[in-house]
Amino acid sequence: MTTQLSSLLSLMVVAALLLVLGAVIRRRGPQGFVHGLGDWTRLDASTRQRVGQVIGNILFAMAALIGGFAGYSYLHAADAQRIGVAGLLLTIGISGLTIGLLMYLLRVQKSGGKDRHGR
């Protein structure tokens, strides 16, 4: 097995695990997966479900980034400069999604799930 193929397979396993985890969180909600970010019992069921959908979507986006990078690095294995730039973009994308996810979870916990557009 070549190095490129083993890299492709290992990154695709990570992307598949993120897809499964995103589907589970999207279906069941975030409680149990995000310990330490507050008391989830203060939020009503619809808010927990909405948060689970947002978290699932972010994990799907991470899986897409990782899968795209795996395919790109496999197809362009001979050009190390392109793979370096793609790896940098992957790192920036994953970091941005992670920071955005944490900021979203903290904002939901602070608001207590209250509708902020009500009068």
Biopython code that builds the backbone (N, CA, C, O; Angstrom):
import numpy as np
from Bio.PDB.StructureBuilder import StructureBuilder

atoms = [
    (1, "MET", "N", (0.857, -1.178, 0.000)),
    (1, "MET", "CA", (0.000, 0.000, 0.000)),
    (1, "MET", "C", (0.900, 1.236, 0.000)),
    (1, "MET", "O", (1.843, 1.338, 0.784)),
    (2, "THR", "N", (0.593, 2.144, -0.872)),
    (2, "THR", "CA", (1.400, 3.353, -0.976)),
    (2, "THR", "C", (1.087, 4.318, 0.157)),
    (2, "THR", "O", (0.071, 4.192, 0.841)),
    (3, "THR", "N", (1.965, 5.270, 0.339)),
    (3, "THR", "CA", (1.772, 6.285, 1.376)),
    (3, "THR", "C", (0.555, 7.138, 1.071)),
    (3, "THR", "O", (-0.191, 7.504, 1.980)),
    (4, "GLN", "N", (0.346, 7.457, -0.199)),
    (4, "GLN", "CA", (-0.808, 8.280, -0.575)),
    (4, "GLN", "C", (-2.111, 7.553, -0.294)),
    (4, "GLN", "O", (-3.065, 8.152, 0.202)),
    (5, "LEU", "N", (-2.156, 6.264, -0.609)),
    (5, "LEU", "CA", (-3.375, 5.492, -0.375)),
    (5, "LEU", "C", (-3.647, 5.328, 1.114)),
    (5, "LEU", "O", (-4.796, 5.427, 1.544)),
    (6, "SER", "N", (-2.614, 5.080, 1.901)),
    (6, "SER", "CA", (-2.817, 4.941, 3.343)),
    (6, "SER", "C", (-3.255, 6.263, 3.965)),
    (6, "SER", "O", (-4.065, 6.279, 4.892)),
    (7, "SER", "N", (-2.721, 7.367, 3.456)),
    (7, "SER", "CA", (-3.155, 8.688, 3.934)),
    (7, "SER", "C", (-4.613, 8.933, 3.570)),
    (7, "SER", "O", (-5.384, 9.437, 4.387)),
    (8, "LEU", "N", (-4.990, 8.579, 2.347)),
    (8, "LEU", "CA", (-6.383, 8.737, 1.912)),
    (8, "LEU", "C", (-7.315, 7.920, 2.787)),
    (8, "LEU", "O", (-8.339, 8.426, 3.247)),
    (9, "LEU", "N", (-6.973, 6.665, 3.021)),
    (9, "LEU", "CA", (-7.849, 5.801, 3.817)),
    (9, "LEU", "C", (-7.956, 6.265, 5.267)),
    (9, "LEU", "O", (-9.044, 6.234, 5.842)),
    (10, "SER", "N", (-6.854, 6.692, 5.861)),
    (10, "SER", "CA", (-6.908, 7.132, 7.257)),
    (10, "SER", "C", (-7.717, 8.415, 7.405)),
    (10, "SER", "O", (-8.463, 8.564, 8.373)),
    (11, "LEU", "N", (-7.581, 9.346, 6.455)),
    (11, "LEU", "CA", (-8.381, 10.574, 6.528)),
    (11, "LEU", "C", (-9.856, 10.305, 6.242)),
    (11, "LEU", "O", (-10.725, 10.972, 6.805)),
    (12, "MET", "N", (-10.145, 9.346, 5.385)),
    (12, "MET", "CA", (-11.547, 9.020, 5.108)),
    (12, "MET", "C", (-12.202, 8.339, 6.312)),
    (12, "MET", "O", (-13.403, 8.497, 6.531)),
    (13, "VAL", "N", (-11.428, 7.588, 7.090)),
    (13, "VAL", "CA", (-11.967, 6.999, 8.330)),
    (13, "VAL", "C", (-12.340, 8.108, 9.310)),
    (13, "VAL", "O", (-13.394, 8.052, 9.943)),
    (14, "VAL", "N", (-11.483, 9.105, 9.435)),
    (14, "VAL", "CA", (-11.774, 10.232, 10.323)),
    (14, "VAL", "C", (-13.013, 10.980, 9.845)),
    (14, "VAL", "O", (-13.861, 11.351, 10.656)),
    (15, "ALA", "N", (-13.127, 11.204, 8.537)),
    (15, "ALA", "CA", (-14.305, 11.883, 7.989)),
    (15, "ALA", "C", (-15.565, 11.064, 8.229)),
    (15, "ALA", "O", (-16.613, 11.628, 8.546)),
    (16, "ALA", "N", (-15.484, 9.759, 8.085)),
    (16, "ALA", "CA", (-16.648, 8.902, 8.331)),
    (16, "ALA", "C", (-17.067, 8.944, 9.802)),
    (16, "ALA", "O", (-18.258, 8.982, 10.109)),
    (17, "LEU", "N", (-16.087, 8.937, 10.710)),
    (17, "LEU", "CA", (-16.418, 9.025, 12.136)),
    (17, "LEU", "C", (-17.088, 10.357, 12.466)),
    (17, "LEU", "O", (-18.026, 10.397, 13.262)),
    (18, "LEU", "N", (-16.617, 11.439, 11.864)),
    (18, "LEU", "CA", (-17.255, 12.734, 12.079)),
    (18, "LEU", "C", (-18.684, 12.740, 11.534)),
    (18, "LEU", "O", (-19.576, 13.329, 12.144)),
    (19, "LEU", "N", (-18.902, 12.093, 10.401)),
    (19, "LEU", "CA", (-20.258, 12.001, 9.855)),
    (19, "LEU", "C", (-21.192, 11.240, 10.793)),
    (19, "LEU", "O", (-22.327, 11.658, 11.022)),
    (20, "VAL", "N", (-20.713, 10.128, 11.330)),
    (20, "VAL", "CA", (-21.534, 9.342, 12.250)),
    (20, "VAL", "C", (-21.812, 10.133, 13.526)),
    (20, "VAL", "O", (-22.951, 10.176, 13.992)),
    (21, "LEU", "N", (-20.788, 10.753, 14.088)),
    (21, "LEU", "CA", (-20.971, 11.546, 15.299)),
    (21, "LEU", "C", (-21.913, 12.723, 15.048)),
    (21, "LEU", "O", (-22.755, 13.034, 15.890)),
    (22, "GLY", "N", (-21.776, 13.373, 13.901)),
    (22, "GLY", "CA", (-22.675, 14.471, 13.556)),
    (22, "GLY", "C", (-24.110, 14.014, 13.423)),
    (22, "GLY", "O", (-25.027, 14.714, 13.850)),
    (23, "ALA", "N", (-24.319, 12.835, 12.830)),
    (23, "ALA", "CA", (-25.680, 12.306, 12.687)),
    (23, "ALA", "C", (-26.286, 11.967, 14.045)),
    (23, "ALA", "O", (-27.465, 12.227, 14.283)),
    (24, "VAL", "N", (-25.481, 11.386, 14.938)),
    (24, "VAL", "CA", (-25.986, 11.041, 16.271)),
    (24, "VAL", "C", (-26.336, 12.304, 17.056)),
    (24, "VAL", "O", (-27.398, 12.372, 17.674)),
    (25, "ILE", "N", (-25.466, 13.287, 17.036)),
    (25, "ILE", "CA", (-25.735, 14.528, 17.772)),
    (25, "ILE", "C", (-26.914, 15.261, 17.156)),
    (25, "ILE", "O", (-27.729, 15.833, 17.881)),
    (26, "ARG", "N", (-27.022, 15.254, 15.841)),
    (26, "ARG", "CA", (-28.134, 15.932, 15.177)),
    (26, "ARG", "C", (-29.464, 15.291, 15.554)),
    (26, "ARG", "O", (-30.474, 15.982, 15.688)),
    (27, "ARG", "N", (-29.464, 13.983, 15.722)),
    (27, "ARG", "CA", (-30.700, 13.267, 16.046)),
    (27, "ARG", "C", (-31.040, 13.306, 17.535)),
    (27, "ARG", "O", (-32.206, 13.479, 17.892)),
    (28, "ARG", "N", (-30.062, 13.151, 18.396)),
    (28, "ARG", "CA", (-30.297, 13.011, 19.829)),
    (28, "ARG", "C", (-30.102, 14.295, 20.633)),
    (28, "ARG", "O", (-30.541, 14.375, 21.780)),
    (29, "GLY", "N", (-29.460, 15.286, 20.057)),
    (29, "GLY", "CA", (-29.183, 16.513, 20.797)),
    (29, "GLY", "C", (-27.791, 16.490, 21.384)),
    (29, "GLY", "O", (-27.142, 15.444, 21.392)),
    (30, "PRO", "N", (-27.314, 17.628, 21.878)),
    (30, "PRO", "CA", (-25.920, 17.739, 22.303)),
    (30, "PRO", "C", (-25.633, 17.233, 23.713)),
    (30, "PRO", "O", (-24.472, 16.995, 24.043)),
    (31, "GLN", "N", (-26.649, 17.062, 24.552)),
    (31, "GLN", "CA", (-26.372, 16.692, 25.930)),
    (31, "GLN", "C", (-25.648, 15.356, 25.972)),
    (31, "GLN", "O", (-25.983, 14.430, 25.234)),
    (32, "GLY", "N", (-24.665, 15.270, 26.833)),
    (32, "GLY", "CA", (-23.838, 14.092, 26.923)),
    (32, "GLY", "C", (-22.568, 14.193, 26.083)),
    (32, "GLY", "O", (-21.617, 13.449, 26.321)),
    (33, "PHE", "N", (-22.535, 15.094, 25.112)),
    (33, "PHE", "CA", (-21.376, 15.233, 24.258)),
    (33, "PHE", "C", (-20.587, 16.494, 24.552)),
    (33, "PHE", "O", (-19.419, 16.586, 24.172)),
    (34, "VAL", "N", (-21.184, 17.461, 25.212)),
    (34, "VAL", "CA", (-20.523, 18.741, 25.446)),
    (34, "VAL", "C", (-20.526, 19.065, 26.937)),
    (34, "VAL", "O", (-21.061, 20.089, 27.360)),
    (35, "HIS", "N", (-19.929, 18.190, 27.716)),
    (35, "HIS", "CA", (-19.846, 18.398, 29.157)),
    (35, "HIS", "C", (-19.013, 19.632, 29.468)),
    (35, "HIS", "O", (-18.074, 19.955, 28.740)),
    (36, "GLY", "N", (-19.357, 20.314, 30.543)),
    (36, "GLY", "CA", (-18.553, 21.423, 31.021)),
    (36, "GLY", "C", (-18.908, 22.756, 30.416)),
    (36, "GLY", "O", (-18.312, 23.767, 30.787)),
    (37, "LEU", "N", (-19.855, 22.803, 29.498)),
    (37, "LEU", "CA", (-20.228, 24.077, 28.895)),
    (37, "LEU", "C", (-21.541, 24.602, 29.459)),
    (37, "LEU", "O", (-22.180, 25.459, 28.849)),
    (38, "GLY", "N", (-21.937, 24.110, 30.586)),
    (38, "GLY", "CA", (-23.142, 24.646, 31.209)),
    (38, "GLY", "C", (-24.148, 23.567, 31.534)),
    (38, "GLY", "O", (-23.905, 22.376, 31.338)),
    (39, "ASP", "N", (-25.287, 24.015, 32.036)),
    (39, "ASP", "CA", (-26.361, 23.132, 32.454)),
    (39, "ASP", "C", (-27.373, 23.017, 31.322)),
    (39, "ASP", "O", (-28.089, 23.975, 31.030)),
    (40, "TRP", "N", (-27.438, 21.856, 30.683)),
    (40, "TRP", "CA", (-28.340, 21.658, 29.555)),
    (40, "TRP", "C", (-29.782, 21.487, 30.000)),
    (40, "TRP", "O", (-30.688, 21.562, 29.170)),
    (41, "THR", "N", (-30.021, 21.258, 31.292)),
    (41, "THR", "CA", (-31.394, 21.075, 31.761)),
    (41, "THR", "C", (-32.169, 22.389, 31.754)),
    (41, "THR", "O", (-33.399, 22.370, 31.783)),
    (42, "ARG", "N", (-31.476, 23.532, 31.717)),
    (42, "ARG", "CA", (-32.162, 24.822, 31.660)),
    (42, "ARG", "C", (-32.810, 25.075, 30.311)),
    (42, "ARG", "O", (-33.717, 25.899, 30.203)),
    (43, "LEU", "N", (-32.355, 24.376, 29.286)),
    (43, "LEU", "CA", (-32.866, 24.599, 27.942)),
    (43, "LEU", "C", (-34.049, 23.682, 27.666)),
    (43, "LEU", "O", (-34.073, 22.533, 28.107)),
    (44, "ASP", "N", (-35.021, 24.198, 26.937)),
    (44, "ASP", "CA", (-36.164, 23.358, 26.592)),
    (44, "ASP", "C", (-35.774, 22.385, 25.472)),
    (44, "ASP", "O", (-34.701, 22.508, 24.880)),
    (45, "ALA", "N", (-36.645, 21.431, 25.191)),
    (45, "ALA", "CA", (-36.327, 20.354, 24.248)),
    (45, "ALA", "C", (-36.109, 20.885, 22.827)),
    (45, "ALA", "O", (-35.239, 20.396, 22.107)),
    (46, "SER", "N", (-36.894, 21.875, 22.429)),
    (46, "SER", "CA", (-36.733, 22.388, 21.060)),
    (46, "SER", "C", (-35.405, 23.121, 20.890)),
    (46, "SER", "O", (-34.785, 23.039, 19.831)),
    (47, "THR", "N", (-34.969, 23.831, 21.919)),
    (47, "THR", "CA", (-33.678, 24.516, 21.853)),
    (47, "THR", "C", (-32.539, 23.511, 21.819)),
    (47, "THR", "O", (-31.577, 23.686, 21.070)),
    (48, "ARG", "N", (-32.640, 22.456, 22.628)),
    (48, "ARG", "CA", (-31.612, 21.411, 22.602)),
    (48, "ARG", "C", (-31.545, 20.745, 21.227)),
    (48, "ARG", "O", (-30.461, 20.450, 20.724)),
    (49, "GLN", "N", (-32.715, 20.514, 20.626)),
    (49, "GLN", "CA", (-32.734, 19.904, 19.301)),
    (49, "GLN", "C", (-32.107, 20.837, 18.260)),
    (49, "GLN", "O", (-31.365, 20.385, 17.387)),
    (50, "ARG", "N", (-32.405, 22.141, 18.353)),
    (50, "ARG", "CA", (-31.828, 23.111, 17.416)),
    (50, "ARG", "C", (-30.308, 23.177, 17.577)),
    (50, "ARG", "O", (-29.579, 23.248, 16.588)),
    (51, "VAL", "N", (-29.835, 23.154, 18.817)),
    (51, "VAL", "CA", (-28.393, 23.162, 19.072)),
    (51, "VAL", "C", (-27.763, 21.896, 18.504)),
    (51, "VAL", "O", (-26.678, 21.949, 17.926)),
    (52, "GLY", "N", (-28.435, 20.761, 18.666)),
    (52, "GLY", "CA", (-27.937, 19.511, 18.096)),
    (52, "GLY", "C", (-27.839, 19.568, 16.591)),
    (52, "GLY", "O", (-26.905, 19.017, 16.008)),
    (53, "GLN", "N", (-28.797, 20.231, 15.946)),
    (53, "GLN", "CA", (-28.748, 20.361, 14.499)),
    (53, "GLN", "C", (-27.576, 21.236, 14.058)),
    (53, "GLN", "O", (-26.901, 20.930, 13.075)),
    (54, "VAL", "N", (-27.340, 22.318, 14.784)),
    (54, "VAL", "CA", (-26.207, 23.199, 14.436)),
    (54, "VAL", "C", (-24.883, 22.469, 14.633)),
    (54, "VAL", "O", (-23.998, 22.549, 13.780)),
    (55, "ILE", "N", (-24.742, 21.763, 15.739)),
    (55, "ILE", "CA", (-23.510, 21.015, 15.998)),
    (55, "ILE", "C", (-23.312, 19.935, 14.938)),
    (55, "ILE", "O", (-22.202, 19.742, 14.442)),
    (56, "GLY", "N", (-24.390, 19.234, 14.593)),
    (56, "GLY", "CA", (-24.300, 18.217, 13.544)),
    (56, "GLY", "C", (-23.869, 18.800, 12.218)),
    (56, "GLY", "O", (-23.051, 18.207, 11.517)),
    (57, "ASN", "N", (-24.411, 19.960, 11.862)),
    (57, "ASN", "CA", (-24.024, 20.610, 10.606)),
    (57, "ASN", "C", (-22.558, 21.006, 10.610)),
    (57, "ASN", "O", (-21.878, 20.878, 9.592)),
    (58, "ILE", "N", (-22.064, 21.486, 11.743)),
    (58, "ILE", "CA", (-20.646, 21.858, 11.831)),
    (58, "ILE", "C", (-19.758, 20.621, 11.702)),
    (58, "ILE", "O", (-18.711, 20.678, 11.057)),
    (59, "LEU", "N", (-20.164, 19.510, 12.307)),
    (59, "LEU", "CA", (-19.387, 18.277, 12.169)),
    (59, "LEU", "C", (-19.441, 17.746, 10.742)),
    (59, "LEU", "O", (-18.459, 17.187, 10.255)),
    (60, "PHE", "N", (-20.578, 17.913, 10.063)),
    (60, "PHE", "CA", (-20.663, 17.528, 8.653)),
    (60, "PHE", "C", (-19.710, 18.378, 7.808)),
    (60, "PHE", "O", (-19.062, 17.865, 6.896)),
    (61, "ALA", "N", (-19.627, 19.671, 8.109)),
    (61, "ALA", "CA", (-18.718, 20.552, 7.377)),
    (61, "ALA", "C", (-17.261, 20.144, 7.617)),
    (61, "ALA", "O", (-16.448, 20.166, 6.693)),
    (62, "MET", "N", (-16.935, 19.773, 8.859)),
    (62, "MET", "CA", (-15.577, 19.305, 9.144)),
    (62, "MET", "C", (-15.268, 18.024, 8.369)),
    (62, "MET", "O", (-14.171, 17.865, 7.833)),
    (63, "ALA", "N", (-16.241, 17.116, 8.314)),
    (63, "ALA", "CA", (-16.040, 15.871, 7.566)),
    (63, "ALA", "C", (-15.837, 16.165, 6.083)),
    (63, "ALA", "O", (-15.006, 15.532, 5.431)),
    (64, "ALA", "N", (-16.588, 17.116, 5.553)),
    (64, "ALA", "CA", (-16.434, 17.480, 4.145)),
    (64, "ALA", "C", (-15.051, 18.081, 3.884)),
    (64, "ALA", "O", (-14.421, 17.773, 2.872)),
    (65, "LEU", "N", (-14.581, 18.934, 4.792)),
    (65, "LEU", "CA", (-13.240, 19.507, 4.637)),
    (65, "LEU", "C", (-12.163, 18.420, 4.653)),
    (65, "LEU", "O", (-11.257, 18.424, 3.820)),
    (66, "ILE", "N", (-12.267, 17.506, 5.593)),
    (66, "ILE", "CA", (-11.266, 16.446, 5.709)),
    (66, "ILE", "C", (-11.337, 15.507, 4.509)),
    (66, "ILE", "O", (-10.301, 15.116, 3.970)),
    (67, "GLY", "N", (-12.537, 15.144, 4.088)),
    (67, "GLY", "CA", (-12.679, 14.286, 2.914)),
    (67, "GLY", "C", (-12.171, 14.958, 1.651)),
    (67, "GLY", "O", (-11.518, 14.324, 0.821)),
    (68, "GLY", "N", (-12.471, 16.238, 1.506)),
    (68, "GLY", "CA", (-11.970, 16.982, 0.350)),
    (68, "GLY", "C", (-10.456, 17.063, 0.335)),
    (68, "GLY", "O", (-9.824, 16.908, -0.710)),
    (69, "PHE", "N", (-9.877, 17.307, 1.507)),
    (69, "PHE", "CA", (-8.414, 17.350, 1.587)),
    (69, "PHE", "C", (-7.814, 15.991, 1.273)),
    (69, "PHE", "O", (-6.786, 15.908, 0.602)),
    (70, "ALA", "N", (-8.444, 14.924, 1.750)),
    (70, "ALA", "CA", (-7.930, 13.577, 1.481)),
    (70, "ALA", "C", (-7.933, 13.291, -0.017)),
    (70, "ALA", "O", (-6.950, 12.784, -0.559)),
    (71, "GLY", "N", (-9.030, 13.613, -0.678)),
    (71, "GLY", "CA", (-9.100, 13.395, -2.117)),
    (71, "GLY", "C", (-8.118, 14.256, -2.888)),
    (71, "GLY", "O", (-7.470, 13.789, -3.824)),
    (72, "TYR", "N", (-8.013, 15.504, -2.495)),
    (72, "TYR", "CA", (-7.101, 16.428, -3.174)),
    (72, "TYR", "C", (-5.650, 15.994, -3.001)),
    (72, "TYR", "O", (-4.877, 16.009, -3.959)),
    (73, "SER", "N", (-5.278, 15.606, -1.783)),
    (73, "SER", "CA", (-3.893, 15.196, -1.552)),
    (73, "SER", "C", (-3.583, 13.871, -2.248)),
    (73, "SER", "O", (-2.437, 13.616, -2.618)),
    (74, "TYR", "N", (-4.597, 13.030, -2.425)),
    (74, "TYR", "CA", (-4.372, 11.776, -3.151)),
    (74, "TYR", "C", (-4.184, 12.037, -4.648)),
    (74, "TYR", "O", (-3.321, 11.435, -5.287)),
    (75, "LEU", "N", (-4.996, 12.936, -5.198)),
    (75, "LEU", "CA", (-4.913, 13.220, -6.632)),
    (75, "LEU", "C", (-3.674, 14.027, -7.004)),
    (75, "LEU", "O", (-3.143, 13.870, -8.104)),
    (76, "HIS", "N", (-3.212, 14.882, -6.108)),
    (76, "HIS", "CA", (-2.066, 15.743, -6.388)),
    (76, "HIS", "C", (-0.875, 15.376, -5.492)),
    (76, "HIS", "O", (-0.221, 16.250, -4.923)),
    (77, "ALA", "N", (-0.613, 14.093, -5.380)),
    (77, "ALA", "CA", (0.433, 13.628, -4.459)),
    (77, "ALA", "C", (1.822, 14.073, -4.884)),
    (77, "ALA", "O", (2.706, 14.204, -4.038)),
    (78, "ALA", "N", (2.037, 14.308, -6.158)),
    (78, "ALA", "CA", (3.375, 14.671, -6.637)),
    (78, "ALA", "C", (3.733, 16.125, -6.354)),
    (78, "ALA", "O", (4.914, 16.471, -6.335)),
    (79, "ASP", "N", (2.748, 16.972, -6.137)),
    (79, "ASP", "CA", (3.006, 18.402, -5.942)),
    (79, "ASP", "C", (2.903, 18.746, -4.450)),
    (79, "ASP", "O", (1.816, 18.999, -3.931)),
    (80, "ALA", "N", (4.042, 18.750, -3.785)),
    (80, "ALA", "CA", (4.062, 18.993, -2.337)),
    (80, "ALA", "C", (3.630, 20.411, -1.982)),
    (80, "ALA", "O", (3.063, 20.630, -0.911)),
    (81, "GLN", "N", (3.884, 21.368, -2.850)),
    (81, "GLN", "CA", (3.506, 22.753, -2.556)),
    (81, "GLN", "C", (1.989, 22.903, -2.524)),
    (81, "GLN", "O", (1.456, 23.583, -1.647)),
    (82, "ARG", "N", (1.294, 22.281, -3.462)),
    (82, "ARG", "CA", (-0.179, 22.339, -3.457)),
    (82, "ARG", "C", (-0.761, 21.674, -2.226)),
    (82, "ARG", "O", (-1.718, 22.171, -1.633)),
    (83, "ILE", "N", (-0.175, 20.542, -1.844)),
    (83, "ILE", "CA", (-0.671, 19.845, -0.661)),
    (83, "ILE", "C", (-0.417, 20.673, 0.585)),
    (83, "ILE", "O", (-1.241, 20.672, 1.499)),
    (84, "GLY", "N", (0.700, 21.379, 0.644)),
    (84, "GLY", "CA", (0.982, 22.250, 1.787)),
    (84, "GLY", "C", (-0.025, 23.373, 1.914)),
    (84, "GLY", "O", (-0.491, 23.678, 3.012)),
    (85, "VAL", "N", (-0.362, 23.990, 0.789)),
    (85, "VAL", "CA", (-1.362, 25.062, 0.806)),
    (85, "VAL", "C", (-2.734, 24.499, 1.181)),
    (85, "VAL", "O", (-3.470, 25.118, 1.950)),
    (86, "ALA", "N", (-3.080, 23.330, 0.642)),
    (86, "ALA", "CA", (-4.362, 22.705, 0.974)),
    (86, "ALA", "C", (-4.418, 22.324, 2.452)),
    (86, "ALA", "O", (-5.464, 22.448, 3.088)),
    (87, "GLY", "N", (-3.293, 21.862, 2.997)),
    (87, "GLY", "CA", (-3.234, 21.535, 4.424)),
    (87, "GLY", "C", (-3.401, 22.771, 5.294)),
    (87, "GLY", "O", (-4.036, 22.713, 6.348)),
    (88, "LEU", "N", (-2.833, 23.887, 4.854)),
    (88, "LEU", "CA", (-3.001, 25.141, 5.578)),
    (88, "LEU", "C", (-4.464, 25.585, 5.559)),
    (88, "LEU", "O", (-5.003, 26.007, 6.583)),
    (89, "LEU", "N", (-5.100, 25.489, 4.398)),
    (89, "LEU", "CA", (-6.520, 25.841, 4.301)),
    (89, "LEU", "C", (-7.391, 24.907, 5.140)),
    (89, "LEU", "O", (-8.376, 25.345, 5.735)),
    (90, "LEU", "N", (-7.036, 23.628, 5.189)),
    (90, "LEU", "CA", (-7.763, 22.674, 6.037)),
    (90, "LEU", "C", (-7.638, 23.058, 7.503)),
    (90, "LEU", "O", (-8.626, 23.048, 8.238)),
    (91, "THR", "N", (-6.431, 23.396, 7.928)),
    (91, "THR", "CA", (-6.210, 23.785, 9.320)),
    (91, "THR", "C", (-6.984, 25.047, 9.677)),
    (91, "THR", "O", (-7.581, 25.129, 10.751)),
    (92, "ILE", "N", (-6.975, 26.017, 8.793)),
    (92, "ILE", "CA", (-7.727, 27.257, 9.033)),
    (92, "ILE", "C", (-9.220, 26.972, 9.088)),
    (92, "ILE", "O", (-9.920, 27.511, 9.946)),
    (93, "GLY", "N", (-9.717, 26.135, 8.186)),
    (93, "GLY", "CA", (-11.137, 25.808, 8.164)),
    (93, "GLY", "C", (-11.590, 25.059, 9.405)),
    (93, "GLY", "O", (-12.619, 25.400, 9.988)),
    (94, "ILE", "N", (-10.842, 24.048, 9.817)),
    (94, "ILE", "CA", (-11.198, 23.273, 11.013)),
    (94, "ILE", "C", (-11.117, 24.155, 12.251)),
    (94, "ILE", "O", (-11.979, 24.074, 13.126)),
    (95, "SER", "N", (-10.091, 24.996, 12.335)),
    (95, "SER", "CA", (-9.956, 25.892, 13.493)),
    (95, "SER", "C", (-11.112, 26.888, 13.546)),
    (95, "SER", "O", (-11.669, 27.137, 14.615)),
    (96, "GLY", "N", (-11.469, 27.453, 12.409)),
    (96, "GLY", "CA", (-12.588, 28.392, 12.370)),
    (96, "GLY", "C", (-13.901, 27.740, 12.766)),
    (96, "GLY", "O", (-14.692, 28.331, 13.501)),
    (97, "LEU", "N", (-14.143, 26.521, 12.283)),
    (97, "LEU", "CA", (-15.370, 25.824, 12.655)),
    (97, "LEU", "C", (-15.397, 25.481, 14.145)),
    (97, "LEU", "O", (-16.445, 25.573, 14.785)),
    (98, "THR", "N", (-14.258, 25.091, 14.693)),
    (98, "THR", "CA", (-14.194, 24.756, 16.117)),
    (98, "THR", "C", (-14.430, 25.986, 16.982)),
    (98, "THR", "O", (-15.185, 25.920, 17.952)),
    (99, "ILE", "N", (-13.803, 27.095, 16.652)),
    (99, "ILE", "CA", (-13.998, 28.331, 17.412)),
    (99, "ILE", "C", (-15.442, 28.806, 17.282)),
    (99, "ILE", "O", (-16.046, 29.234, 18.266)),
    (100, "GLY", "N", (-15.995, 28.735, 16.080)),
    (100, "GLY", "CA", (-17.395, 29.110, 15.885)),
    (100, "GLY", "C", (-18.345, 28.234, 16.679)),
    (100, "GLY", "O", (-19.333, 28.724, 17.227)),
    (101, "LEU", "N", (-18.056, 26.939, 16.747)),
    (101, "LEU", "CA", (-18.883, 26.015, 17.519)),
    (101, "LEU", "C", (-18.851, 26.353, 19.003)),
    (101, "LEU", "O", (-19.892, 26.390, 19.660)),
    (102, "LEU", "N", (-17.671, 26.597, 19.523)),
    (102, "LEU", "CA", (-17.552, 26.941, 20.945)),
    (102, "LEU", "C", (-18.245, 28.263, 21.264)),
    (102, "LEU", "O", (-18.902, 28.384, 22.298)),
    (103, "MET", "N", (-18.102, 29.247, 20.389)),
    (103, "MET", "CA", (-18.766, 30.534, 20.623)),
    (103, "MET", "C", (-20.284, 30.367, 20.580)),
    (103, "MET", "O", (-20.993, 30.976, 21.382)),
    (104, "TYR", "N", (-20.787, 29.558, 19.663)),
    (104, "TYR", "CA", (-22.222, 29.320, 19.570)),
    (104, "TYR", "C", (-22.746, 28.627, 20.836)),
    (104, "TYR", "O", (-23.778, 29.019, 21.381)),
    (105, "LEU", "N", (-22.027, 27.594, 21.298)),
    (105, "LEU", "CA", (-22.469, 26.877, 22.500)),
    (105, "LEU", "C", (-22.466, 27.782, 23.723)),
    (105, "LEU", "O", (-23.385, 27.723, 24.539)),
    (106, "LEU", "N", (-21.451, 28.613, 23.857)),
    (106, "LEU", "CA", (-21.399, 29.525, 24.997)),
    (106, "LEU", "C", (-22.507, 30.573, 24.918)),
    (106, "LEU", "O", (-23.071, 30.956, 25.943)),
    (107, "ARG", "N", (-22.821, 31.035, 23.718)),
    (107, "ARG", "CA", (-23.898, 32.023, 23.556)),
    (107, "ARG", "C", (-25.253, 31.412, 23.909)),
    (107, "ARG", "O", (-26.081, 32.066, 24.544)),
    (108, "VAL", "N", (-25.483, 30.174, 23.505)),
    (108, "VAL", "CA", (-26.745, 29.507, 23.829)),
    (108, "VAL", "C", (-26.851, 29.287, 25.336)),
    (108, "VAL", "O", (-27.923, 29.458, 25.917)),
    (109, "GLN", "N", (-25.747, 28.910, 25.966)),
    (109, "GLN", "CA", (-25.774, 28.685, 27.409)),
    (109, "GLN", "C", (-26.023, 29.976, 28.178)),
    (109, "GLN", "O", (-26.731, 29.970, 29.185)),
    (110, "LYS", "N", (-25.445, 31.088, 27.710)),
    (110, "LYS", "CA", (-25.659, 32.370, 28.392)),
    (110, "LYS", "C", (-27.090, 32.841, 28.249)),
    (110, "LYS", "O", (-27.673, 33.378, 29.191)),
    (111, "SER", "N", (-27.663, 32.638, 27.057)),
    (111, "SER", "CA", (-29.024, 33.122, 26.848)),
    (111, "SER", "C", (-30.043, 32.257, 27.567)),
    (111, "SER", "O", (-31.180, 32.680, 27.774)),
    (112, "GLY", "N", (-29.649, 31.055, 27.948)),
    (112, "GLY", "CA", (-30.569, 30.174, 28.639)),
    (112, "GLY", "C", (-31.651, 29.642, 27.732)),
    (112, "GLY", "O", (-32.662, 29.127, 28.209)),
    (113, "GLY", "N", (-31.454, 29.757, 26.428)),
    (113, "GLY", "CA", (-32.415, 29.240, 25.478)),
    (113, "GLY", "C", (-33.604, 30.151, 25.266)),
    (113, "GLY", "O", (-34.545, 29.777, 24.566)),
    (114, "LYS", "N", (-33.588, 31.331, 25.847)),
    (114, "LYS", "CA", (-34.715, 32.253, 25.689)),
    (114, "LYS", "C", (-34.704, 32.823, 24.294)),
    (114, "LYS", "O", (-33.646, 33.040, 23.703)),
    (115, "ASP", "N", (-35.889, 33.066, 23.771)),
    (115, "ASP", "CA", (-36.004, 33.684, 22.455)),
    (115, "ASP", "C", (-35.562, 35.139, 22.579)),
    (115, "ASP", "O", (-36.167, 35.921, 23.313)),
    (116, "ARG", "N", (-34.512, 35.490, 21.859)),
    (116, "ARG", "CA", (-33.939, 36.828, 21.995)),
    (116, "ARG", "C", (-34.664, 37.850, 21.141)),
    (116, "ARG", "O", (-34.366, 39.041, 21.227)),
    (117, "HIS", "N", (-35.623, 37.409, 20.307)),
    (117, "HIS", "CA", (-36.333, 38.334, 19.451)),
    (117, "HIS", "C", (-37.714, 38.695, 19.983)),
    (117, "HIS", "O", (-38.454, 39.442, 19.342)),
    (118, "GLY", "N", (-38.061, 38.170, 21.144)),
    (118, "GLY", "CA", (-39.369, 38.472, 21.720)),
    (118, "GLY", "C", (-39.419, 39.872, 22.307)),
    (118, "GLY", "O", (-38.391, 40.523, 22.497)),
    (119, "ARG", "N", (-40.623, 40.315, 22.588)),
    (119, "ARG", "CA", (-40.772, 41.666, 23.133)),
    (119, "ARG", "C", (-41.113, 41.606, 24.594)),
    (119, "ARG", "O", (-41.279, 42.646, 25.232)),
]
sb = StructureBuilder()
sb.init_structure("model")
sb.init_model(0)
sb.init_chain("A")
sb.init_seg("    ")
for serial, (resi, resn, name, xyz) in enumerate(atoms, 1):
    if name == "N":
        sb.init_residue(resn, " ", resi, " ")
    sb.init_atom(name, np.array(xyz, "f"), 0.0, 1.0, " ", f" {name:<3s}", serial, name[0])
structure = sb.get_structure()
